Amino acid sequence: MKFTALKASKLAVLTALASSALGDVFDTINTYPLATDSVVLGHEFNYASDNNVNRLFQGNKQWVQQVKSQDPNFFQKFARGEDPKIMWIGCSDSREAVESITGTKPGEVFVHRNFGNIFFEDDLNLLSALDYAINHLEVNHIVITAHTHCNAIKYALDRNPVSDLIDNWLRRPQSVYTDFRNSVDRLDKTFGEGVISIFNAHQSLHHLVRTSLIQKAWKRGRKIAVHAWLFDMDTGYLHDTKFSVAGPQDLDPRARWNV
């Protein structure tokens, strides 16, 4: 069967099942492969055999029940869309749970995370999220949040090879450490890592505000402020590092685009 025919068959099945809940149609959907030459043979996993993942489904059920007990119409409103005014660029560290540490609800903060909260100008993943946040969600604040006890920073400071991918990814915090090494090496190791975490967030901000996405938005009159914050894992508190950029007036003329 040609791929186009398979595609049509799949569409017909989905159309017929449109009145069903998505969670009830996986068995039917999976009988129609995306391509005839597919080499990925998926199957149903026995989650009961691994509590590490099974407890996520159990936790989800408890969360749904708790939310509905507080607001029976929550999910009807939840499904209508999101309207956050803050974009959070943070670290992938599993301890940096944005809703938990900020006391916010799902839908209040638009989140992008990567290993070490690092911004690269050619990172299409982050750039596409940034574009969506600025031009579609119309956020007013972008927060780059570093944290203490960051493994990305520890690897960057150790300078011992980890892997080709990670070593390449960490070249920016490594360059920050190189610039301040003489001073940082005199500090307590944990404190020094915290200092580099802050400088790394500042460097990501420095590159972020120089993008055409940000500067074009400013030129159109958008009020967008970019901040660098630190999440202190020893205390649980979130700190402003007192380094924000709220418009082109906060940039040296050499950093402004003619946009």
C-alpha positions in Angstrom: 0.0 0.0 0.0 1.3 3.4 -0.9 2.1 5.8 1.9 -0.6 8.2 0.7 -3.2 5.4 0.9 -2.0 4.5 4.4 -2.3 8.1 5.3 -5.8 8.2 4.0 -6.7 5.0 5.8 -5.4 6.4 9.1 -7.3 9.6 8.6 -10.5 7.6 8.0 -10.0 5.7 11.2 -9.3 8.9 13.2 -12.4 10.5 11.7 -14.5 7.5 12.8 -13.1 7.7 16.3 -13.4 11.4 16.7 -16.2 11.0 19.2 -14.0 8.9 21.4 -11.5 10.1 24.0 -7.9 10.0 22.7 -6.9 7.8 25.5 -9.2 5.1 24.2 -8.1 4.8 20.6 -4.4 3.9 20.8 -5.0 0.2 19.9 -6.8 1.1 16.7 -4.4 3.9 15.8 -1.4 1.6 16.2 -2.7 -0.9 13.6 -2.0 1.8 10.9 1.8 2.3 10.7 3.2 5.7 9.6 5.1 4.0 6.7 5.2 0.6 5.1 9.0 0.4 5.6 8.9 1.3 9.3 11.7 -0.5 11.2 10.4 0.6 14.6 8.2 -2.1 16.1 6.4 -0.6 19.0 4.6 -2.6 21.6 2.6 -2.1 24.8 4.9 -1.9 27.8 4.2 -3.6 31.1 4.5 -0.6 33.4 3.4 -2.7 36.4 6.8 -4.3 36.3 8.6 -1.0 36.9 7.3 1.2 39.8 9.6 4.1 38.7 7.3 4.8 35.7 4.1 3.2 36.9 3.9 5.6 39.9 3.8 8.5 37.4 0.5 7.2 36.0 -0.8 6.6 39.5 0.3 10.1 40.5 -1.4 11.6 37.5 -4.7 9.9 38.5 -4.4 11.3 42.0 -3.6 14.8 40.6 -6.7 14.7 38.3 -8.9 13.7 41.2 -7.5 16.4 43.4 -7.8 19.2 40.8 -11.4 18.2 39.9 -12.4 18.1 43.6 -11.2 21.7 43.9 -12.6 22.9 40.5 -14.9 20.5 38.6 -14.6 22.6 35.4 -10.8 23.0 35.6 -9.9 20.8 32.6 -12.6 22.3 30.3 -10.9 25.7 31.0 -7.5 24.2 30.8 -8.0 22.8 27.3 -9.0 26.2 25.9 -5.5 27.4 25.7 -2.7 29.1 27.6 -2.0 32.7 28.3 1.3 33.0 30.2 3.0 36.3 30.5 6.4 34.8 31.6 8.8 32.6 29.7 11.2 30.6 31.9 14.4 29.3 30.4 15.8 26.9 33.0 18.0 23.8 33.5 16.8 20.3 32.7 17.8 19.3 36.3 14.9 17.3 37.7 14.9 19.3 40.9 14.0 22.5 39.1 10.3 21.9 39.0 9.0 25.3 37.9 5.4 25.1 39.2 6.5 23.8 42.6 9.2 26.3 43.3 7.2 29.3 42.1 3.8 28.3 43.5 2.3 28.7 40.0 -0.3 26.6 38.2 0.0 24.8 34.9 -0.5 27.4 32.1 0.9 30.4 34.0 4.6 30.0 33.0 5.8 29.0 29.5 8.8 26.8 30.1 11.9 25.8 28.1 14.7 23.8 29.7 18.0 22.5 28.6 21.2 21.1 30.3 22.7 24.2 32.0 20.1 26.8 30.9 22.5 27.8 28.0 21.5 29.9 25.0 23.1 29.4 21.6 22.2 31.5 18.6 21.8 28.5 16.4 19.7 26.4 18.9 16.5 26.0 16.8 14.8 24.3 19.7 15.1 27.3 22.0 14.7 29.8 19.2 11.4 28.4 18.1 10.1 28.4 21.7 11.3 32.0 22.0 9.6 33.0 18.8 6.3 31.4 20.0 6.6 33.1 23.4 7.3 36.5 22.0 5.1 36.6 18.9 2.2 34.4 19.8 1.9 34.2 23.5 3.1 37.8 23.8 5.0 37.3 27.1 6.2 40.4 28.9 9.1 38.7 30.8 11.8 36.2 29.9 13.6 34.7 32.9 16.9 32.7 32.5 17.1 30.8 35.7 20.4 29.2 36.9 20.6 27.1 40.1 23.1 26.0 42.6 24.6 22.4 42.6 24.2 22.4 38.8 25.9 19.3 37.3 26.4 21.1 34.0 28.5 23.7 35.8 30.3 21.0 37.8 31.3 19.3 34.5 32.3 22.6 32.9 34.6 23.4 35.9 36.1 19.9 36.2 37.3 20.1 32.6 37.4 16.3 32.5 36.0 14.9 29.2 32.4 13.6 29.7 31.2 12.9 26.1 31.6 14.6 22.8 28.0 16.0 22.9 28.2 17.2 26.5 31.7 18.7 26.1 30.6 20.6 23.1 27.4 21.8 24.7 29.3 23.1 27.8 31.8 25.3 25.9 30.1 28.5 27.0 30.1 28.0 30.7 33.7 26.7 30.3 34.6 30.0 28.6 33.0 31.9 31.5 35.1 29.8 33.9 38.3 30.5 31.9 37.6 34.3 32.1 37.2 34.2 35.9 39.3 31.2 36.8 42.0 33.0 38.9 39.3 34.5 41.1 36.9 31.6 41.3 39.6 29.0 42.2 40.3 31.0 45.4 36.7 30.4 46.5 35.1 27.4 48.2 34.3 24.9 45.5 30.6 24.9 46.0 30.4 28.7 46.3 32.6 29.1 43.2 30.3 26.8 41.2 27.4 29.0 42.3 29.2 32.1 41.1 29.8 30.5 37.6 26.2 29.5 37.5 25.2 33.1 37.9 27.7 34.3 35.3 26.5 31.6 32.9 22.9 32.9 33.2 24.3 36.4 32.6 26.1 35.2 29.5 22.9 33.5 28.2 21.0 36.7 28.7 23.8 38.7 27.0 23.4 36.6 23.8 19.6 36.3 24.1 18.9 40.1 24.1 21.0 40.5 21.0 18.8 38.3 18.9 16.6 39.8 16.2 13.6 38.2 17.8 14.0 40.3 20.9 15.1 43.5 19.2 12.4 43.5 16.5 9.8 43.1 19.3 11.3 46.1 21.1 11.3 48.1 17.9 7.5 47.3 17.5 7.0 48.8 21.0 6.7 45.5 22.9 7.5 45.7 26.6 9.7 42.7 27.2 12.1 42.5 30.0 14.8 39.7 30.3 16.1 38.7 33.7 18.7 36.4 35.2 17.6 34.6 38.4 19.2 32.0 40.6 17.4 29.1 42.4 19.3 28.2 45.6 18.8 24.5 46.2 20.2 24.8 49.7 17.4 27.1 50.9 14.7 26.6 48.2 14.6 30.4 47.5 14.6 32.1 44.1 16.8 35.1 43.8 17.0 38.0 41.4 20.7 38.4 40.4 20.0 42.1 39.7 20.8 41.8 36.1 17.9 42.6 33.8 17.5 44.2 30.3 14.2 45.9 29.6 14.8 47.4 26.2 17.4 48.7 23.7 18.2 51.6 26.1 19.9 49.0 28.3 22.3 47.9 25.5 25.5 49.4 24.3 24.9 50.8 20.8 27.2 48.1 19.4 24.8 45.4 20.6 21.8 46.9 18.9 20.5 45.6 15.6 19.4 47.9 12.8 16.1 46.1 12.6 
